[in-house]
Amino acid sequence: PELLKISINLLDEQDELKVFVSTDKQSIGNLSSLDNNIALRDFYNKNYSVGIIPHEDTHMITVIAPVNLSGQIVGTYEMLFSMEKTYATLNTHRNFLILISVISLFALVFSFLFLLRRAIVKPIITFRDDAKLIGKGNLDVKIDIKSRDELGELASAFNQMASDLKSSRAKIQRYSKTLEQLLKQKDEFIGQLGHDLKNPLQPLVGLLPIIMKQEKDPKLKEHLRIIVHNVEYMRDLIFETLELARLRSSNIKF
């Protein structure tokens, strides 16, 4: 701002503000150009130390301060400034200031997006990738999100779920191994049982029909026929049982 005038205005006996000292010598002794009564009342009521009064339709402002004598305001200091050069400088640098403002705005936006990605987007991507690995059966993966918000609670729940699934899978594997051993023992038992039951019947199945043909006694021959029938029935029953067991397990041979 350019200083145009400095004046000291004092109240006269009629309580009118008059220019007492001024750089504008022609105004000395004249009434102040400002409505200083209003200005003084503002100083009294609002306890101002400095007042700034803009001039309408011009680029000038007046800065006033009270003249205080023994606790009583007896006048004002008045300084008149021209703002022409200031406004001209602002207009000259307006485009530059706009450019700086736009750059600052973009920098602020990018900083916000970076912080947003770091605080929210990156943990979500980490959560998604680790959840996919868990879904594929890799239960050793731990989702490393330690925030105390909802995402952190969800990550903790997923980690607990993965731990429980891992424990359950280990139990199932142990049960499966035990079951495989039991099935193997069952197959061995059925195979041995088939061998033990089938071998003693083979001589009976082969010899009894021959003995029955050679027997002349009708009554004894009838008894032999009943024995042959029951032996063949037992043989067929054993073969059907072994066949059913073989269909359920390919390891059984007979």
C-alpha positions in Angstrom: 0.0 0.0 0.0 1.1 3.6 -0.7 0.8 6.1 2.2 -0.9 9.2 1.0 -1.6 11.2 4.1 -1.0 11.1 7.9 -3.1 13.3 10.2 -3.8 13.8 13.9 -7.4 14.9 14.5 -8.4 16.4 17.9 -11.7 17.3 19.4 -12.3 21.1 19.8 -14.5 22.8 22.3 -17.6 22.0 20.3 -16.6 18.3 20.2 -15.9 18.5 16.5 -12.9 16.7 15.1 -10.5 19.0 13.4 -7.2 18.3 11.7 -4.5 19.4 14.1 -1.4 18.0 12.3 -1.3 16.6 8.7 1.1 16.0 5.9 -1.6 17.7 3.8 -1.0 21.2 5.0 -4.2 22.6 3.4 -6.4 20.4 5.6 -4.9 21.7 8.9 -7.6 23.4 10.9 -10.4 22.0 8.9 -13.0 19.5 10.0 -11.9 15.9 9.5 -13.2 14.3 6.3 -14.2 11.2 8.2 -17.3 10.7 10.4 -15.0 10.3 13.3 -17.8 10.7 15.8 -19.0 7.3 14.6 -15.4 6.0 14.7 -14.9 7.3 18.3 -18.2 5.7 19.4 -17.0 2.4 17.9 -13.8 2.7 19.9 -15.7 3.3 23.1 -18.3 0.6 22.6 -16.1 -2.2 21.1 -12.8 -1.3 22.6 -11.1 -1.2 19.2 -7.4 -0.2 19.1 -7.3 0.2 15.3 -10.0 0.7 12.8 -9.9 0.2 9.0 -12.4 2.2 6.9 -12.6 1.4 3.1 -13.5 4.1 0.6 -16.3 3.1 -1.7 -15.6 3.3 -5.5 -11.9 3.8 -4.9 -8.9 1.7 -4.0 -8.1 3.6 -0.8 -8.5 2.8 2.9 -8.2 4.9 6.0 -6.6 3.4 9.1 -7.5 5.2 12.3 -6.5 4.8 15.9 -7.6 6.6 19.0 -5.6 9.4 20.7 -5.9 8.5 24.4 -5.1 11.1 27.0 -5.4 10.1 30.7 -7.8 7.3 29.8 -10.0 9.5 27.6 -10.2 9.5 23.9 -9.6 13.0 22.6 -9.0 12.4 18.9 -7.8 10.1 16.3 -4.7 9.3 14.3 -5.6 9.0 10.6 -3.6 7.4 7.8 -4.8 7.3 4.2 -3.5 4.5 2.0 -3.8 3.9 -1.7 -4.3 0.2 -2.7 -3.9 0.8 -6.5 -0.5 -0.8 -6.7 -1.5 -3.6 -4.5 -4.5 -4.4 -6.6 -2.4 -4.0 -9.8 0.1 -6.5 -8.4 -2.6 -8.9 -7.5 -4.1 -8.7 -11.0 -0.7 -9.2 -12.5 0.0 -12.3 -10.5 -3.6 -13.6 -10.5 -3.0 -16.2 -13.2 0.1 -17.3 -11.4 -1.8 -17.6 -8.1 -4.5 -19.5 -9.8 -1.9 -21.9 -11.2 -0.3 -22.3 -7.8 -3.8 -22.9 -6.3 -4.6 -25.6 -8.9 -1.3 -27.3 -8.4 -1.7 -27.2 -4.7 -5.2 -28.7 -5.1 -4.0 -31.5 -7.3 -1.2 -32.2 -4.8 -3.7 -32.3 -2.0 -6.0 -34.6 -4.0 -3.1 -37.0 -4.9 -1.9 -37.0 -1.3 -5.4 -37.8 -0.1 -5.7 -40.6 -2.7 -2.3 -42.0 -1.6 -3.3 -42.0 2.0 -6.6 -43.5 1.1 -4.9 -46.3 -0.8 -2.5 -46.9 2.0 -5.2 -46.9 4.7 -8.1 -48.7 2.9 -7.4 -49.9 -0.7 -4.1 -51.7 0.0 -5.4 -53.6 3.0 -8.5 -54.7 1.0 -6.3 -55.9 -1.9 -4.1 -57.8 0.6 -7.2 -59.3 2.2 -8.6 -60.4 -1.2 -5.4 -62.1 -2.3 -4.9 -63.9 1.0 -8.5 -65.0 1.1 -8.1 -66.5 -2.4 -5.1 -68.5 -1.1 -7.1 -69.7 1.9 -9.9 -70.6 -0.5 -7.5 -72.8 -2.5 -6.5 -74.8 0.6 -3.4 -73.0 1.7 -4.4 -72.8 5.4 -1.0 -71.6 6.5 -1.7 -68.1 5.1 -2.3 -65.4 7.7 -4.0 -62.2 6.7 -1.6 -59.5 8.0 -4.1 -56.7 8.8 -3.8 -55.4 12.3 -6.1 -52.4 12.2 -8.8 -52.0 14.8 -11.6 -51.3 12.4 -14.1 -53.6 10.7 -11.6 -54.8 8.2 -9.2 -55.8 11.0 -11.9 -57.7 12.8 -12.8 -59.5 9.5 -9.2 -60.4 8.9 -8.9 -61.8 12.5 -12.1 -63.9 11.9 -10.6 -65.3 8.7 -7.4 -66.2 10.4 -9.3 -68.0 13.1 -11.4 -69.8 10.5 -8.2 -70.9 8.7 -6.7 -72.1 11.9 -9.9 -74.1 12.8 -10.0 -75.6 9.2 -6.4 -76.6 9.5 -7.0 -78.3 12.8 -10.1 -80.0 11.4 -8.3 -81.1 8.2 -5.5 -82.7 10.4 -8.1 -84.6 12.3 -9.8 -85.8 9.1 -6.4 -86.9 7.8 -5.8 -88.9 10.9 -9.3 -90.5 10.8 -8.8 -91.2 7.1 -5.5 -93.0 7.7 -7.1 -95.0 10.5 -10.0 -95.9 8.2 -7.7 -97.0 5.5 -5.9 -99.3 7.9 -9.3 -100.7 9.0 -10.4 -101.3 5.4 -7.1 -103.0 4.7 -7.5 -105.3 7.7 -11.1 -106.0 6.5 -9.9 -106.9 3.0 -7.3 -109.2 4.4 -9.8 -110.8 6.8 -12.4 -111.4 4.0 -9.7 -112.8 1.7 -8.5 -115.2 4.3 -12.0 -116.1 5.3 -12.9 -116.9 1.6 -9.8 -119.0 1.3 -10.6 -120.9 4.6 -14.2 -121.5 3.6 -13.7 -122.3 0.0 -10.9 -124.9 0.2 -12.7 -127.3 2.6 -15.8 -127.3 0.4 -14.0 -128.2 -2.9 -13.5 -131.9 -2.1 -17.0 -132.2 -0.8 -18.4 -130.6 -4.0 -16.4 -132.9 -6.2 -16.7 -136.2 -4.3 -20.2 -136.3 -3.0 -21.9 -136.5 -6.4 -19.6 -139.4 -7.3 -20.5 -141.2 -4.0 -24.2 -140.5 -4.6 -24.1 -142.2 -8.0 -22.4 -145.3 -6.7 -24.7 -145.7 -3.7 -27.5 -148.3 -4.3 -29.5 -147.7 -1.1 -32.3 -145.3 -2.0 -32.6 -144.0 1.5 -28.9 -143.3 1.9 -28.8 -141.9 -1.6 -31.5 -139.4 -0.7 -29.5 -138.3 2.3 -26.5 -137.8 0.1 -28.5 -135.8 -2.3 -29.6 -133.5 0.6 -26.0 -133.1 1.7 -24.8 -132.3 -1.9 -27.6 -129.7 -2.2 -26.6 -128.0 1.1 -22.9 -128.1 0.3 -23.6 -126.5 -3.1 -25.8 -123.9 -1.5 -23.0 -123.1 1.0 -20.5 -122.9 -1.8 -22.7 -120.5 -3.8 -23.3 -118.4 -0.7 -19.6 -118.1 0.0 -18.9 -117.1 -3.6 -21.6 -114.5 -3.6 -20.3 -113.0 -0.4 -16.8 -112.9 -1.7 -18.0 -111.4 -5.0 -19.8 -108.6 -3.2 -16.7 -107.9 -1.1 -14.5 -107.9 -4.3 -16.8 -105.4 -5.9 -16.2 -103.1 -2.9 -12.5 -103.7 -2.8 -10.3 -104.6 -5.8 -7.6 -105.9 -3.4 -9.5 -109.1 -2.6 -8.6 -112.1 -4.7 -10.1 -115.6 -4.7 
